[in-house]
């Protein structure tokens, strides 16, 4: 009986020796494992990079160009990017935006008399702001002086915003969106 036991012991020893991780097979497998780990790490980094929020307007707009997105989705994405990364506003752009918001607030609530008084106050504040900008532009060459037709543009803006609230009296959100479009349409060349 000793013979089968010795033979069995010899087979087990040979088998264990062949599976020994310190042998040649382990040396061949090590680079493969290292490559797999490096690929997994690179995949994780690219997923994290894709999930990271964009850091600039161009980066955000570029992320909108996915092949699986519809044209409408891409355009909506680009508009969202513009809201996330608005262009820096000049004092004149702020003046026009503030004036449009002021007039919109006037027409959002109150009686006709209150609206007229409120709109007049908006014009006075805008006029005062325009004078401040004009004075600052004389000492700061980086600032653009208000154009001579600014009062005309503000009057047109006021009419546009008023029309938004007249035409969309039943839907305040639509009226506010319309008034925002009025402000965006003002060109300060």
C-alpha positions as CSV (number, residue, x, y, z in Angstrom):
1,X,0.0,0.0,0.0
2,X,2.9,2.2,0.3
3,X,3.4,2.5,-3.3
4,X,0.1,4.2,-4.2
5,X,0.6,6.5,-1.2
6,X,4.0,7.5,-2.4
7,X,2.8,7.9,-6.0
8,X,-0.2,10.0,-4.8
9,X,2.2,12.1,-2.6
10,X,4.5,12.7,-5.6
11,X,1.6,13.7,-7.8
12,X,0.3,16.2,-5.2
13,X,3.7,17.7,-4.8
14,X,4.2,18.1,-8.6
15,X,0.7,19.6,-8.9
16,X,1.3,22.1,-6.1
17,X,4.7,23.0,-7.6
18,X,3.0,23.8,-10.9
19,X,0.5,26.1,-9.2
20,X,3.1,27.8,-7.1
21,X,2.7,31.6,-7.6
22,X,6.4,32.1,-7.0
23,X,7.2,30.2,-10.2
24,X,7.6,31.4,-13.8
25,X,3.8,31.7,-14.3
26,X,3.5,34.3,-11.6
27,X,6.2,36.4,-13.2
28,X,4.3,36.2,-16.5
29,X,1.0,37.1,-14.9
30,X,2.3,40.1,-13.0
31,X,2.6,42.5,-16.0
32,X,-0.9,41.4,-17.2
33,X,-2.3,42.3,-13.8
34,X,-0.5,45.6,-13.7
35,X,-1.9,46.5,-17.2
36,X,-5.4,45.5,-16.1
37,X,-5.1,47.7,-13.0
38,X,-3.8,50.6,-15.2
39,X,-6.7,50.2,-17.6
40,X,-9.2,50.1,-14.8
41,X,-7.7,53.3,-13.2
42,X,-7.8,55.1,-16.6
43,X,-11.4,54.1,-17.1
44,X,-12.3,55.4,-13.6
45,X,-10.5,58.7,-14.3
46,X,-12.3,59.2,-17.6
47,X,-15.7,58.5,-15.9
48,X,-14.9,61.0,-13.2
49,X,-13.8,63.5,-15.8
50,X,-17.0,63.0,-17.8
51,X,-19.1,63.4,-14.6
52,X,-17.2,66.6,-13.5
53,X,-19.1,69.8,-14.2
54,X,-17.8,72.0,-16.9
55,X,-15.5,74.8,-15.9
56,X,-16.1,77.3,-18.7
57,X,-18.6,78.2,-21.4
58,X,-16.7,76.6,-24.3
59,X,-16.3,73.4,-22.3
60,X,-20.0,73.4,-21.4
61,X,-21.1,74.0,-25.0
62,X,-18.8,71.3,-26.3
63,X,-20.4,68.8,-23.9
64,X,-23.8,69.5,-25.6
65,X,-22.7,67.9,-28.8
66,X,-23.5,64.3,-27.9
67,X,-24.4,62.1,-30.8
68,X,-27.5,60.6,-29.1
69,X,-29.0,64.0,-28.2
70,X,-31.6,65.5,-30.5
71,X,-31.1,68.9,-32.1
72,X,-33.6,70.4,-29.6
73,X,-31.8,68.9,-26.7
74,X,-28.4,70.2,-27.9
75,X,-29.9,73.8,-28.3
76,X,-31.5,73.6,-24.8
77,X,-28.1,72.4,-23.4
78,X,-26.3,75.4,-25.0
79,X,-28.9,77.8,-23.6
80,X,-28.4,76.3,-20.2
81,X,-24.6,76.7,-20.6
82,X,-25.1,80.4,-21.3
83,X,-27.1,80.7,-18.1
84,X,-24.4,78.9,-16.1
85,X,-21.6,80.9,-17.6
86,X,-23.0,84.3,-18.5
87,X,-20.8,86.8,-20.3
88,X,-19.5,89.5,-18.0
89,X,-21.9,92.5,-18.1
90,X,-20.8,96.0,-18.8
91,X,-22.4,98.8,-16.7
92,X,-24.6,99.6,-19.7
93,X,-25.8,96.1,-20.0
94,X,-26.6,96.1,-16.3
95,X,-28.4,99.4,-16.6
96,X,-30.6,97.9,-19.4
97,X,-31.2,94.7,-17.5
98,X,-32.1,96.5,-14.3
99,X,-34.4,98.9,-16.2
100,X,-36.2,96.0,-17.9
101,X,-36.6,94.2,-14.6
102,X,-37.9,97.4,-12.9
103,X,-40.5,98.0,-15.6
104,X,-41.5,94.3,-15.5
105,X,-42.0,94.6,-11.8
106,X,-44.2,97.6,-12.3
107,X,-46.4,95.8,-14.7
108,X,-46.5,92.6,-12.7
109,X,-48.8,94.1,-10.1
110,X,-50.7,97.3,-9.2
111,X,-53.2,99.6,-10.8
112,X,-52.6,101.5,-14.0
113,X,-51.7,104.7,-12.0
114,X,-49.3,102.7,-9.9
115,X,-47.7,101.2,-13.0
116,X,-47.3,104.7,-14.6
117,X,-45.7,106.1,-11.5
118,X,-43.5,103.0,-11.1
119,X,-42.3,103.2,-14.7
120,X,-41.5,106.9,-14.3
121,X,-39.4,106.0,-11.3
122,X,-37.6,103.3,-13.4
123,X,-36.8,105.9,-16.1
124,X,-35.4,108.3,-13.5
125,X,-33.2,105.7,-11.9
126,X,-32.0,104.6,-15.4
127,X,-31.3,108.2,-16.3
128,X,-29.3,108.7,-13.1
129,X,-27.4,105.5,-13.8
130,X,-26.6,106.6,-17.4
131,X,-25.2,109.9,-16.1
132,X,-23.0,108.0,-13.6
133,X,-21.7,105.7,-16.4
134,X,-21.1,108.7,-18.6
135,X,-19.0,110.4,-15.9
136,X,-17.1,107.2,-15.1
137,X,-16.4,106.6,-18.8
138,X,-14.5,110.0,-18.9
139,X,-12.1,108.9,-16.2
140,X,-12.0,105.2,-17.1
141,X,-11.3,104.5,-20.8
142,X,-12.3,100.8,-20.3
143,X,-15.9,101.9,-19.8
144,X,-18.0,102.6,-22.8
145,X,-20.0,105.9,-22.8
146,X,-23.8,105.5,-23.1
147,X,-24.9,105.9,-26.7
148,X,-26.8,109.0,-27.5
149,X,-29.9,107.0,-28.4
150,X,-30.0,105.3,-25.0
151,X,-33.2,107.1,-24.0
152,X,-34.9,105.9,-27.2
153,X,-33.8,102.3,-26.6
154,X,-35.0,102.4,-23.0
155,X,-38.4,103.8,-24.2
156,X,-38.6,101.0,-26.8
157,X,-37.7,98.4,-24.1
158,X,-40.4,99.8,-21.8
159,X,-43.0,99.5,-24.6
160,X,-41.8,95.9,-25.3
161,X,-42.0,94.9,-21.6
162,X,-45.4,96.6,-21.2
163,X,-46.7,94.7,-24.3
164,X,-45.5,91.4,-22.7
165,X,-47.6,91.9,-19.7
166,X,-50.6,93.2,-21.7
167,X,-50.5,90.2,-24.2
168,X,-49.8,87.6,-21.5
169,X,-51.8,88.9,-18.6
170,X,-53.1,85.5,-17.8
171,X,-49.7,83.9,-17.7
172,X,-47.2,85.7,-15.6
173,X,-44.3,83.3,-16.4
174,X,-44.8,83.9,-20.1
175,X,-44.9,87.6,-19.5
176,X,-41.7,87.5,-17.6
177,X,-40.0,85.3,-20.2
178,X,-41.1,87.8,-22.8
179,X,-39.8,90.7,-20.9
180,X,-36.4,88.9,-20.5
181,X,-36.4,88.5,-24.3
182,X,-37.1,92.3,-24.7
183,X,-34.0,93.0,-22.5
184,X,-31.9,90.6,-24.5
185,X,-32.9,92.2,-27.8
186,X,-31.5,95.7,-26.8
187,X,-28.4,96.3,-28.8
188,X,-25.9,98.8,-27.3
189,X,-23.5,99.4,-30.2
